[in-house]
């Protein structure tokens, strides 16, 4: 039995957003998390020049993302997928206006920190978007070269060292991409996206834009 299941048996389940007894994330908090208005942000250094996120990595939205990453919770997954879809729409509008929305549009998810993860949470959010965006393709061309420590608690310099040489490009069948979108669940200093961008550019897949569910802006030290 997984550790999460043991906790559910031993302790009463409470909403991670508001603390009320019941669901991992109650309906009200699911609605708040999924009802945000994604916006364009100043891209972190080394990341693609166009970046949108569903909102700040705080409060109920942060709680919802943590629930999604740690458990299978369908309502939360559906809400966050919708939020990521609206972040995608925000960058798509800019790219189309600039004439840079080219088929096929390849969404490249950043791989999890573990080399052989049991789940790929950001892919679970991307898959529901594919039928709604005819030009969109899921392109899992980035792989983790090693398991790496969690980024939490590290400053910008330490985060950059932690993800150095952490990704590799995996060749895939098919022709060259049109527009390339980098996709992650949460962006902080942008170290992971910068590292992934370098790998993609070296392979002839330079990313045109990036999207994330949340953006946790931190001060550089």
Phi and psi restraints in degrees (value plus and minus 20) as a CYANA .aco file:
   2 UNK   PHI     -88.9   -48.9
   2 UNK   PSI     135.1   175.1
   3 UNK   PHI     -77.2   -37.2
   3 UNK   PSI     -60.1   -20.1
   4 UNK   PHI     -79.7   -39.7
   4 UNK   PSI     -56.4   -16.4
   5 UNK   PHI     -87.2   -47.2
   5 UNK   PSI     -59.2   -19.2
   6 UNK   PHI     -80.1   -40.1
   6 UNK   PSI     -63.9   -23.9
   7 UNK   PHI     -82.2   -42.2
   7 UNK   PSI     -57.1   -17.1
   8 UNK   PHI     -84.0   -44.0
   8 UNK   PSI     -52.4   -12.4
   9 UNK   PHI     -98.1   -58.1
   9 UNK   PSI     -57.4   -17.4
  10 UNK   PHI    -103.7   -63.7
  10 UNK   PSI     -52.2   -12.2
  11 UNK   PHI    -142.7  -102.7
  11 UNK   PSI     125.6   165.6
  12 UNK   PHI     -84.7   -44.7
  12 UNK   PSI     117.0   157.0
  13 UNK   PHI     -95.6   -55.6
  13 UNK   PSI     113.4   153.4
  14 UNK   PHI    -148.7  -108.7
  14 UNK   PSI     131.7   171.7
  15 UNK   PHI     -84.9   -44.9
  15 UNK   PSI     110.7   150.7
  16 UNK   PHI     -93.0   -53.0
  16 UNK   PSI     -33.5     6.5
  17 UNK   PHI    -110.0   -70.0
  17 UNK   PSI     -70.2   -30.2
  18 UNK   PHI    -136.8   -96.8
  18 UNK   PSI     -30.3     9.7
  19 UNK   PHI      66.9   106.9
  19 UNK   PSI     -19.2    20.8
  20 UNK   PHI     -90.0   -50.0
  20 UNK   PSI     125.4   165.4
  21 UNK   PHI     -84.9   -44.9
  21 UNK   PSI     127.3   167.3
  22 UNK   PHI     113.1   153.1
  22 UNK   PSI    -130.1   -90.1
  23 UNK   PHI    -103.1   -63.1
  23 UNK   PSI     141.4   181.4
  24 UNK   PHI     -79.3   -39.3
  24 UNK   PSI     -56.5   -16.5
  25 UNK   PHI    -163.8  -123.8
  25 UNK   PSI      96.9   136.9
  26 UNK   PHI     -89.8   -49.8
  26 UNK   PSI     147.5   187.5
  27 UNK   PHI     -80.5   -40.5
  27 UNK   PSI     -58.7   -18.7
  28 UNK   PHI     -83.3   -43.3
  28 UNK   PSI     -62.9   -22.9
  29 UNK   PHI     -92.0   -52.0
  29 UNK   PSI     -54.0   -14.0
  30 UNK   PHI     -80.3   -40.3
  30 UNK   PSI     -63.1   -23.1
  31 UNK   PHI     -84.4   -44.4
  31 UNK   PSI     -60.6   -20.6
  32 UNK   PHI     -85.3   -45.3
  32 UNK   PSI     -65.6   -25.6
  33 UNK   PHI     -82.7   -42.7
  33 UNK   PSI     -61.8   -21.8
  34 UNK   PHI    -105.3   -65.3
  34 UNK   PSI     -27.4    12.6
  35 UNK   PHI    -116.7   -76.7
  35 UNK   PSI     -10.4    29.6
  36 UNK   PHI     -89.5   -49.5
  36 UNK   PSI     147.4   187.4
  37 UNK   PHI    -134.2   -94.2
  37 UNK   PSI      80.2   120.2
  38 UNK   PHI     -76.6   -36.6
  38 UNK   PSI     131.0   171.0
  39 UNK   PHI    -162.6  -122.6
  39 UNK   PSI     144.9   184.9
  40 UNK   PHI    -101.2   -61.2
  40 UNK   PSI     118.2   158.2
  41 UNK   PHI    -141.1  -101.1
  41 UNK   PSI     139.6   179.6
  42 UNK   PHI     -83.3   -43.3
  42 UNK   PSI     102.0   142.0
  43 UNK   PHI     -85.7   -45.7
  43 UNK   PSI     121.6   161.6
  44 UNK   PHI     -82.5   -42.5
  44 UNK   PSI     136.5   176.5
  45 UNK   PHI     -77.2   -37.2
  45 UNK   PSI     113.8   153.8
  46 UNK   PHI      65.1   105.1
  46 UNK   PSI     -28.6    11.4
  47 UNK   PHI    -108.7   -68.7
  47 UNK   PSI     148.0   188.0
  48 UNK   PHI     -74.8   -34.8
  48 UNK   PSI     132.1   172.1
  49 UNK   PHI     -92.4   -52.4
  49 UNK   PSI     -25.6    14.4
  50 UNK   PHI    -148.1  -108.1
  50 UNK   PSI     103.3   143.3
  51 UNK   PHI    -163.0  -123.0
  51 UNK   PSI     111.9   151.9
  52 UNK   PHI    -151.6  -111.6
  52 UNK   PSI     127.6   167.6
  53 UNK   PHI    -159.6  -119.6
  53 UNK   PSI     138.4   178.4
  54 UNK   PHI     -89.5   -49.5
  54 UNK   PSI     -42.8    -2.8
  55 UNK   PHI     143.2   183.2
  55 UNK   PSI    -198.3  -158.3
  56 UNK   PHI     -91.1   -51.1
  56 UNK   PSI     125.8   165.8
  57 UNK   PHI    -101.9   -61.9
  57 UNK   PSI      55.3    95.3
  58 UNK   PHI    -176.7  -136.7
  58 UNK   PSI     146.7   186.7
  59 UNK   PHI      37.3    77.3
  59 UNK   PSI    -159.5  -119.5
  60 UNK   PHI     -87.2   -47.2
  60 UNK   PSI     -54.8   -14.8
  61 UNK   PHI     -84.7   -44.7
  61 UNK   PSI     -62.3   -22.3
  62 UNK   PHI     -81.1   -41.1
  62 UNK   PSI     -64.8   -24.8
  63 UNK   PHI     -80.4   -40.4
  63 UNK   PSI     -61.2   -21.2
  64 UNK   PHI     -83.4   -43.4
  64 UNK   PSI     -62.3   -22.3
  65 UNK   PHI     -86.2   -46.2
  65 UNK   PSI     -58.9   -18.9
  66 UNK   PHI     -84.2   -44.2
  66 UNK   PSI     -59.5   -19.5
  67 UNK   PHI     -82.1   -42.1
  67 UNK   PSI     -65.7   -25.7
  68 UNK   PHI     -82.4   -42.4
  68 UNK   PSI     -60.4   -20.4
  69 UNK   PHI     -93.6   -53.6
  69 UNK   PSI     -45.4    -5.4
  70 UNK   PHI    -120.5   -80.5
  70 UNK   PSI     -41.7    -1.7
  71 UNK   PHI    -159.4  -119.4
  71 UNK   PSI     142.2   182.2
  72 UNK   PHI    -108.0   -68.0
  72 UNK   PSI      84.7   124.7
  73 UNK   PHI    -151.6  -111.6
  73 UNK   PSI      81.6   121.6
  74 UNK   PHI     -80.6   -40.6
  74 UNK   PSI     -63.5   -23.5
  75 UNK   PHI     -81.2   -41.2
  75 UNK   PSI     -61.6   -21.6
  76 UNK   PHI     -86.4   -46.4
  76 UNK   PSI     -63.2   -23.2
  77 UNK   PHI     -79.4   -39.4
  77 UNK   PSI     -63.9   -23.9
  78 UNK   PHI     -84.4   -44.4
  78 UNK   PSI     -61.7   -21.7
  79 UNK   PHI     -85.5   -45.5
  79 UNK   PSI     -63.9   -23.9
  80 UNK   PHI     -91.5   -51.5
  80 UNK   PSI     -52.3   -12.3
  81 UNK   PHI     -83.0   -43.0
  81 UNK   PSI     -60.8   -20.8
  82 UNK   PHI     -83.2   -43.2
  82 UNK   PSI     -59.4   -19.4
  83 UNK   PHI     -85.4   -45.4
  83 UNK   PSI     -63.6   -23.6
  84 UNK   PHI     -83.7   -43.7
  84 UNK   PSI     -56.4   -16.4
  85 UNK   PHI     -82.1   -42.1
  85 UNK   PSI     -57.2   -17.2
  86 UNK   PHI     -93.0   -53.0
  86 UNK   PSI     -51.4   -11.4
  87 UNK   PHI     -85.1   -45.1
  87 UNK   PSI     -59.5   -19.5
  88 UNK   PHI     -80.9   -40.9
  88 UNK   PSI     -63.0   -23.0
  89 UNK   PHI     -82.3   -42.3
  89 UNK   PSI     -54.2   -14.2
  90 UNK   PHI     -85.1   -45.1
  90 UNK   PSI     -64.4   -24.4
  91 UNK   PHI     -95.4   -55.4
  91 UNK   PSI     -52.0   -12.0
  92 UNK   PHI     -82.1   -42.1
  92 UNK   PSI     -59.1   -19.1
  93 UNK   PHI     -81.4   -41.4
  93 UNK   PSI     -61.3   -21.3
  94 UNK   PHI     -88.9   -48.9
  94 UNK   PSI     -65.9   -25.9
  95 UNK   PHI     -83.2   -43.2
  95 UNK   PSI     -58.8   -18.8
  96 UNK   PHI     -85.3   -45.3
  96 UNK   PSI     -62.2   -22.2
  97 UNK   PHI     -83.4   -43.4
  97 UNK   PSI     -50.1   -10.1
  98 UNK   PHI    -110.8   -70.8
  98 UNK   PSI     -20.3    19.7
  99 UNK   PHI      51.9    91.9
  99 UNK   PSI       6.2    46.2
 100 UNK   PHI    -132.5   -92.5
 100 UNK   PSI      -9.2    30.8
 101 UNK   PHI    -113.6   -73.6
 101 UNK   PSI      77.9   117.9
 102 UNK   PHI    -140.6  -100.6
 102 UNK   PSI     116.6   156.6
 103 UNK   PHI     -97.7   -57.7
 103 UNK   PSI     127.6   167.6
 104 UNK   PHI     -98.2   -58.2
 104 UNK   PSI     124.5   164.5
 105 UNK   PHI    -106.4   -66.4
 105 UNK   PSI      94.8   134.8
 106 UNK   PHI    -122.4   -82.4
 106 UNK   PSI      94.9   134.9
 107 UNK   PHI    -109.5   -69.5
 107 UNK   PSI      95.6   135.6
 108 UNK   PHI    -126.5   -86.5
 108 UNK   PSI      87.2   127.2
 109 UNK   PHI     -99.1   -59.1
 109 UNK   PSI     122.1   162.1
 110 UNK   PHI     -94.5   -54.5
 110 UNK   PSI     111.1   151.1
 111 UNK   PHI     -90.4   -50.4
 111 UNK   PSI     133.6   173.6
 112 UNK   PHI     -82.1   -42.1
 112 UNK   PSI     149.1   189.1
 113 UNK   PHI     -89.5   -49.5
 113 UNK   PSI     -45.2    -5.2
 114 UNK   PHI    -105.8   -65.8
 114 UNK   PSI     123.1   163.1
 115 UNK   PHI     -89.0   -49.0
 115 UNK   PSI     -56.2   -16.2
 116 UNK   PHI    -144.8  -104.8
 116 UNK   PSI      55.3    95.3
 117 UNK   PHI     -92.9   -52.9
 117 UNK   PSI     131.0   171.0
 118 UNK   PHI     -93.7   -53.7
 118 UNK   PSI     -48.8    -8.8
 119 UNK   PHI    -156.6  -116.6
 119 UNK   PSI     144.0   184.0
 120 UNK   PHI    -150.5  -110.5
 120 UNK   PSI      59.6    99.6
 121 UNK   PHI     -75.2   -35.2
 121 UNK   PSI     -58.5   -18.5
 122 UNK   PHI     -90.3   -50.3
 122 UNK   PSI     -50.5   -10.5
 123 UNK   PHI     -87.5   -47.5
 123 UNK   PSI     -54.9   -14.9
 124 UNK   PHI     -82.8   -42.8
 124 UNK   PSI     -47.5    -7.5
 125 UNK   PHI    -104.1   -64.1
 125 UNK   PSI     -48.4    -8.4
 126 UNK   PHI     -97.2   -57.2
 126 UNK   PSI     -58.1   -18.1
 127 UNK   PHI     -75.7   -35.7
 127 UNK   PSI     -62.3   -22.3
 128 UNK   PHI     -84.9   -44.9
 128 UNK   PSI     -36.9     3.1
 129 UNK   PHI    -101.8   -61.8
 129 UNK   PSI     -41.3    -1.3
 130 UNK   PHI     -80.4   -40.4
 130 UNK   PSI     -65.8   -25.8
 131 UNK   PHI     -85.6   -45.6
 131 UNK   PSI     -46.9    -6.9
 132 UNK   PHI    -102.7   -62.7
 132 UNK   PSI     -38.3     1.7
 133 UNK   PHI    -142.2  -102.2
 133 UNK   PSI      73.7   113.7
 134 UNK   PHI     -75.7   -35.7
 134 UNK   PSI     -52.1   -12.1
 135 UNK   PHI     -98.8   -58.8
 135 UNK   PSI     -32.1     7.9
 136 UNK   PHI    -103.8   -63.8
 136 UNK   PSI     116.5   156.5
 137 UNK   PHI    -148.4  -108.4
 137 UNK   PSI     120.9   160.9
 138 UNK   PHI    -105.4   -65.4
 138 UNK   PSI      99.9   139.9
 139 UNK   PHI    -141.3  -101.3
 139 UNK   PSI      76.4   116.4
 140 UNK   PHI    -108.4   -68.4
 140 UNK   PSI      49.2    89.2
 141 UNK   PHI    -116.6   -76.6
 141 UNK   PSI     -27.8    12.2
 142 UNK   PHI    -119.6   -79.6
 142 UNK   PSI     113.7   153.7
 143 UNK   PHI    -147.0  -107.0
 143 UNK   PSI     132.0   172.0
 144 UNK   PHI     -99.1   -59.1
 144 UNK   PSI     110.3   150.3
 145 UNK   PHI    -103.5   -63.5
 145 UNK   PSI     -36.9     3.1
 146 UNK   PHI    -183.5  -143.5
 146 UNK   PSI     139.4   179.4
 147 UNK   PHI     -94.6   -54.6
 147 UNK   PSI     123.6   163.6
 148 UNK   PHI    -152.6  -112.6
 148 UNK   PSI     130.2   170.2
 149 UNK   PHI     -80.3   -40.3
 149 UNK   PSI     136.0   176.0
 150 UNK   PHI     -82.9   -42.9
 150 UNK   PSI     126.2   166.2
 151 UNK   PHI     -98.4   -58.4
 151 UNK   PSI     -39.4     0.6
 152 UNK   PHI     -77.0   -37.0
 152 UNK   PSI     112.1   152.1
 153 UNK   PHI      69.6   109.6
 153 UNK   PSI     -27.4    12.6
 154 UNK   PHI    -112.2   -72.2
 154 UNK   PSI     125.6   165.6
 155 UNK   PHI    -100.7   -60.7
 155 UNK   PSI     159.9   199.9
 156 UNK   PHI     -80.3   -40.3
 156 UNK   PSI     -63.5   -23.5
 157 UNK   PHI     -85.4   -45.4
 157 UNK   PSI     -62.0   -22.0
 158 UNK   PHI     -87.4   -47.4
 158 UNK   PSI     -56.7   -16.7
 159 UNK   PHI     -82.6   -42.6
 159 UNK   PSI     -62.1   -22.1
 160 UNK   PHI     -82.9   -42.9
 160 UNK   PSI     -61.9   -21.9
 161 UNK   PHI     -85.5   -45.5
 161 UNK   PSI     -56.9   -16.9
 162 UNK   PHI     -84.6   -44.6
 162 UNK   PSI     -52.3   -12.3
 163 UNK   PHI    -123.8   -83.8
 163 UNK   PSI     -14.5    25.5
 164 UNK   PHI     -82.7   -42.7
 164 UNK   PSI     107.5   147.5
 165 UNK   PHI      38.3    78.3
 165 UNK   PSI       9.2    49.2
 166 UNK   PHI    -106.5   -66.5
 166 UNK   PSI     -33.4     6.6
 167 UNK   PHI    -144.2  -104.2
 167 UNK   PSI     133.1   173.1
 168 UNK   PHI    -156.7  -116.7
 168 UNK   PSI     135.0   175.0
 169 UNK   PHI    -111.7   -71.7
 169 UNK   PSI     111.2   151.2
 170 UNK   PHI    -128.4   -88.4
 170 UNK   PSI      97.8   137.8
 171 UNK   PHI     -80.5   -40.5
 171 UNK   PSI     125.1   165.1
 172 UNK   PHI    -152.5  -112.5
 172 UNK   PSI     137.2   177.2
 173 UNK   PHI     -92.4   -52.4
 173 UNK   PSI     141.5   181.5
 174 UNK   PHI      84.8   124.8
 174 UNK   PSI     153.6   193.6
 175 UNK   PHI    -103.5   -63.5
 175 UNK   PSI    -188.0  -148.0
 176 UNK   PHI     -90.7   -50.7
 176 UNK   PSI     132.9   172.9
 177 UNK   PHI     -95.3   -55.3
 177 UNK   PSI     141.6   181.6
 178 UNK   PHI    -111.0   -71.0
 178 UNK   PSI    -115.6   -75.6
 179 UNK   PHI    -109.9   -69.9
 179 UNK   PSI     118.0   158.0
 180 UNK   PHI    -134.1   -94.1
 180 UNK   PSI     104.8   144.8
 181 UNK   PHI    -135.8   -95.8
 181 UNK   PSI     106.1   146.1
 182 UNK   PHI    -106.2   -66.2
 182 UNK   PSI     118.4   158.4
 183 UNK   PHI    -151.9  -111.9
 183 UNK   PSI     110.1   150.1
 184 UNK   PHI    -158.9  -118.9
 184 UNK   PSI     146.3   186.3
 185 UNK   PHI    -101.6   -61.6
 185 UNK   PSI     -66.9   -26.9
 186 UNK   PHI    -158.2  -118.2
 186 UNK   PSI     117.9   157.9
 187 UNK   PHI    -136.5   -96.5
 187 UNK   PSI     114.0   154.0
 188 UNK   PHI    -136.2   -96.2
 188 UNK   PSI    -112.9   -72.9
 189 UNK   PHI     -97.5   -57.5
 189 UNK   PSI     -36.6     3.4
 190 UNK   PHI      66.9   106.9
 190 UNK   PSI     -10.7    29.3
 191 UNK   PHI     -81.2   -41.2
 191 UNK   PSI     -63.0   -23.0
 192 UNK   PHI     -85.4   -45.4
 192 UNK   PSI     -63.1   -23.1
 193 UNK   PHI     -86.1   -46.1
 193 UNK   PSI     -57.1   -17.1
 194 UNK   PHI     -84.7   -44.7
 194 UNK   PSI     -63.8   -23.8
 195 UNK   PHI     -83.1   -43.1
 195 UNK   PSI     -64.9   -24.9
 196 UNK   PHI     -84.5   -44.5
 196 UNK   PSI     -58.0   -18.0
 197 UNK   PHI     -82.0   -42.0
 197 UNK   PSI     -60.4   -20.4
 198 UNK   PHI     -84.5   -44.5
 198 UNK   PSI     -61.9   -21.9
 199 UNK   PHI     -84.0   -44.0
 199 UNK   PSI     -64.9   -24.9
 200 UNK   PHI     -84.8   -44.8
 200 UNK   PSI     -63.4   -23.4
 201 UNK   PHI     -81.9   -41.9
 201 UNK   PSI     -60.2   -20.2
 202 UNK   PHI     -85.1   -45.1
 202 UNK   PSI     -46.2    -6.2
 203 UNK   PHI    -111.3   -71.3
 203 UNK   PSI     -16.7    23.3
 204 UNK   PHI      65.6   105.6
 204 UNK   PSI      -2.5    37.5
 205 UNK   PHI    -140.3  -100.3
 205 UNK   PSI      36.3    76.3
 206 UNK   PHI     -82.4   -42.4
 206 UNK   PSI     107.1   147.1
 207 UNK   PHI     -91.7   -51.7
 207 UNK   PSI     119.0   159.0
 208 UNK   PHI    -109.7   -69.7
 208 UNK   PSI     -46.9    -6.9
 209 UNK   PHI    -180.9  -140.9
 209 UNK   PSI     149.6   189.6
 210 UNK   PHI    -159.9  -119.9
 210 UNK   PSI     127.8   167.8
 211 UNK   PHI    -155.7  -115.7
 211 UNK   PSI     134.5   174.5
 212 UNK   PHI    -170.0  -130.0
 212 UNK   PSI     141.0   181.0
 213 UNK   PHI     -90.8   -50.8
 213 UNK   PSI     -66.7   -26.7
 214 UNK   PHI    -154.3  -114.3
 214 UNK   PSI     140.4   180.4
 215 UNK   PHI    -148.5  -108.5
 215 UNK   PSI      95.5   135.5
 216 UNK   PHI    -124.5   -84.5
 216 UNK   PSI      64.8   104.8
 217 UNK   PHI     -89.2   -49.2
 217 UNK   PSI     112.0   152.0
 218 UNK   PHI    -146.4  -106.4
 218 UNK   PSI     138.1   178.1
 219 UNK   PHI     -99.8   -59.8
 219 UNK   PSI     117.1   157.1
 220 UNK   PHI     -98.8   -58.8
 220 UNK   PSI     124.5   164.5
